[in-house]
Structures are given as C-alpha cells and as structure tokens.
C-alpha cells in the first residue's frame, strides 16, 4: 500500500477551500478566528522598571500587572515590563530591544537600592525627562532608590527616610482636589498602607497632592525625623520640560485591588503622558495642618 499521498493545490484551489471553510463556519454559527493585526501606531509607550537591589516588595508583580492592564483595557498605551535597566539608554540596542527614544513614560515600580546604571545611562535617563519633556512616575519604593545619585533625588523630589508607623490606617488629606490623579479622593480618608517619610524633600519644590493629617498621628515614635510633621503622600513636580509624579501608596499587594489606588496611578500616567493637565506649582500647607 502506498502512503503519504501529496496532492498539488493551485492558488484558485486554496481560495475555494478558504471560501468553503468560511461558509461552513457561518452556516454552523461558529465565529471566525480574529485576523492578526499590527500594533496601533497611535499608542503611547510606557516602560515599567522593577529592579530591586534592596527590599523586594510583594506588591511589585501586582503593580506591573495593573499598569499593563490599564493600558491594554483602555487602548491608551502599551507596556514594556522589565526587571532590569538595559533599556534605560538612548544608545542603539540590538535584537529588537527598544531604548528610551521609543518610550513616553518610565515607571519605577518599587525599585530599591542602587540600580544597575552606568554614567551614560544616568545622563540619558535624566535627559529623557528634563530635555525631552517626557514623564516619570515613581511608585512607593522608587523613593528608596539611587541614594548615591544626587540628580535622581532632585528629579523625584527626595529619598526614603524610614516609615515611622509601618503599615497602618493612614489618615490622609487631599491637598489639590483639582489634580486628575487625586480628584476622586474625598477631602479626608483612610488607607491601610505604608507611608514613607521623605528626606532632602521640601514642599516648596513640589505640588503636594495628598498628605498625612498631622493632627491624627502618634509622635511618640523614635522613627519620626521631620520636626515640621509634614508628611506628603503624593506629589507632582516639573523636572525641566518633563513631568514627575510620585506616591508612597502601593506598598501592599492588596492595595492594587483597590479601585482608588489603581485610578490614582492610571490618572498619574495619563498626566505624565501629557493627556491631561494638572498643576506642579507648590502651595502652603492646609490651614488645619499644624
């Protein structure tokens, strides 16, 4: 018995088979498979970095997944998720790797310690925000990063200097209810999260969006280092031509299931992408603050 018969099929034959298959699918009610398509060219491009050289937060994966889903579900941006810093450069990269010229916003998702960046990468990253007018969003431990790089602290607004109350029911005040990333919050509210205390930080250099209510905090705590009792929870600022947003919220894995936190970072990325407007001008503390 002969096996392995081969039957030559012409182009016309292939077309007929395709049409017949379509007719069968339609007659049976089965949906046709989606046709492959190229990525839309109008999308913005967001790079999420989560390299850790210090404490490793359980919430990192949840944060990265949330940002990816936000872009995909809304069609506003695509997302590159990385646990390394290779793409933080303007040098040409091989093997289909994208560099900073491709991206519109960089997000540091609870990075910690001294990241693996050489001097040229550091210069390119600062230029990405300062000179190119692009965006940076820092999530939680992004403030616990790059202590040996003064310009990074200037760009983001400061550095981590302990969390006096660890993870607790933080009493939070909304200071700029017009800013798109926080306008959905009430005037005063509670979130169970870990609030960082910043050092080398001044409200004169940022627009404080959220802060702890200083009248509802326990100061019998050796980890409290700010004599002014001014604890910002989120802020916006300019860095050259670019936009910078930072918030300490997002420490816990559960926080990324909180619609309020997800909306805050969604709107923060939109703002950093220049899709919305919001102030970066500094302002005095709220009148009820002491």
SVG drawing of the C-alpha trace seen along z (x, -y; Angstrom):
<svg xmlns="http://www.w3.org/2000/svg" viewBox="-26 -79 55 81">
<polyline fill="none" stroke="black" stroke-width="0.4" points="0.0,0.0 1.3,-3.4 1.2,-6.1 2.0,-9.8 0.0,-10.9 0.5,-14.5 -2.0,-16.5 -0.9,-19.8 -3.3,-22.6 -3.4,-25.7 -4.0,-29.2 -7.6,-29.0 -8.0,-25.8 -6.7,-27.4 -9.2,-30.2 -12.0,-27.8 -11.1,-25.9 -11.0,-29.1 -14.3,-30.2 -15.8,-26.8 -14.4,-26.8 -15.9,-30.3 -19.3,-29.1 -19.2,-26.1 -18.3,-28.3 -21.1,-30.8 -23.7,-28.1 -22.8,-26.4 -22.7,-29.7 -19.1,-29.3 -17.2,-32.6 -14.3,-33.0 -10.9,-33.5 -9.7,-37.0 -7.3,-38.2 -3.8,-39.1 -3.0,-42.8 -0.2,-45.2 0.0,-47.2 -1.7,-50.5 0.8,-53.3 -1.1,-55.9 -0.4,-54.2 1.9,-55.7 4.7,-53.6 5.2,-53.0 8.3,-51.3 8.0,-49.8 11.2,-49.0 11.2,-46.9 14.8,-46.2 15.5,-45.7 18.8,-45.9 17.4,-46.2 14.0,-45.2 11.8,-43.3 8.1,-44.2 5.4,-41.5 3.3,-44.1 5.7,-44.6 4.1,-42.0 0.6,-43.3 1.7,-46.9 3.3,-45.8 0.2,-43.8 -2.1,-46.7 -0.2,-49.1 -0.1,-46.6 -3.9,-46.0 -4.7,-49.7 -3.0,-50.4 -4.4,-47.3 -8.0,-47.8 -8.2,-51.5 -6.1,-51.3 -4.1,-54.4 -0.7,-52.8 1.3,-49.6 3.6,-48.5 7.1,-47.0 7.7,-45.2 11.3,-44.8 13.2,-43.7 16.5,-45.1 17.7,-48.6 19.0,-47.7 16.5,-49.9 17.3,-53.0 19.6,-54.3 19.5,-56.3 22.1,-54.1 21.0,-51.9 20.2,-48.4 20.3,-45.2 17.9,-42.3 14.7,-44.3 15.3,-46.0 13.8,-49.4 15.6,-52.3 14.4,-55.5 13.7,-57.2 10.8,-54.8 9.1,-55.4 7.0,-58.3 6.9,-57.5 9.1,-55.5 7.6,-54.0 9.7,-52.8 7.6,-50.1 9.0,-49.9 12.6,-49.8 15.2,-49.7 18.9,-50.4 21.5,-51.4 20.2,-50.4 22.5,-48.9 23.0,-52.1 26.3,-53.5 27.0,-57.2 25.8,-57.3 22.5,-55.6 22.0,-58.1 22.6,-61.0 20.2,-59.6 17.5,-58.9 17.7,-62.5 17.7,-63.9 14.6,-61.8 12.6,-63.7 14.4,-67.0 15.2,-67.7 12.8,-65.6 9.8,-66.6 8.7,-63.0 7.3,-61.6 8.3,-59.7 6.0,-58.0 7.5,-56.7 5.6,-54.0 6.2,-53.6 9.9,-52.4 11.0,-54.4 11.9,-56.8 14.1,-54.1 16.4,-54.2 19.6,-55.6 20.9,-57.3 24.3,-57.8 22.9,-59.7 22.0,-63.3 20.3,-64.2 17.9,-61.3 16.8,-62.7 16.4,-66.1 14.3,-64.6 11.9,-62.6 11.9,-65.0 13.8,-63.3 14.6,-60.0 13.1,-57.5 13.9,-58.1 12.0,-55.4 8.3,-54.7 7.5,-55.8 4.2,-54.0 5.0,-50.9 1.8,-49.8 -1.2,-51.4 -4.6,-53.0 -3.1,-56.2 -5.3,-59.4 -4.9,-61.2 -5.9,-64.7 -6.4,-65.8 -4.5,-69.0 -5.1,-69.5 -8.6,-68.3 -8.3,-69.6 -5.3,-67.4 -6.6,-64.5 -4.8,-61.7 -6.4,-62.6 -9.6,-64.4 -11.6,-61.2 -10.5,-61.1 -12.6,-62.8 -11.2,-65.7 -10.2,-63.3 -10.0,-59.5 -8.2,-56.4 -6.0,-54.0 -4.2,-51.0 -0.7,-51.4 2.9,-52.1 3.7,-55.8 7.3,-56.9 8.9,-59.8 11.0,-61.7 14.3,-63.4 16.0,-66.0 12.5,-67.0 10.7,-70.3 7.1,-71.2 8.5,-74.4 9.8,-72.2 6.7,-70.1 2.9,-70.3 1.7,-68.2 -1.4,-66.3 -2.0,-64.1 -0.6,-64.3 -1.0,-62.8 -3.3,-64.6 -0.7,-65.8 -3.4,-66.1 -4.1,-62.3 -0.6,-60.9 1.3,-59.4 4.6,-61.2 5.8,-59.1 8.0,-57.3 11.8,-57.4 11.5,-57.0 9.8,-60.4 12.5,-62.6 10.6,-65.5 10.2,-68.3 7.7,-70.0 5.4,-67.0 4.9,-67.5 4.4,-64.0 3.5,-64.1 1.7,-61.0 1.7,-62.1 3.1,-64.9 3.6,-66.2 6.5,-68.3 8.3,-69.5 11.8,-68.4 13.0,-70.6 10.5,-70.1 9.2,-66.8 6.5,-65.8 7.1,-63.8 4.6,-62.1 5.3,-60.2 3.2,-58.5 4.1,-56.3 0.8,-54.4 1.0,-50.9 3.1,-49.1 0.7,-46.2 -0.3,-43.7 -3.9,-44.2 -3.7,-48.0 -3.5,-47.1 -7.0,-45.7 -8.2,-49.0 -10.0,-51.0 -8.9,-54.3 -5.2,-53.4 -5.5,-51.9 -7.3,-55.1 -4.7,-57.3 -1.8,-55.7 -3.9,-55.4 -4.5,-59.1 -0.9,-59.8 0.4,-58.0 -2.1,-59.8 -0.9,-63.1 2.8,-62.2 1.9,-61.3 0.5,-64.9 -3.0,-63.6 -4.4,-65.7 -3.5,-68.9 -2.6,-69.3 -0.5,-71.8 3.1,-71.3 3.1,-74.7 3.9,-74.5 1.4,-75.7 1.3,-76.3 0.1,-73.6 -3.6,-73.2 -4.9,-75.6 -5.9,-72.7 -2.3,-71.4 0.0,-72.3"/>
</svg>
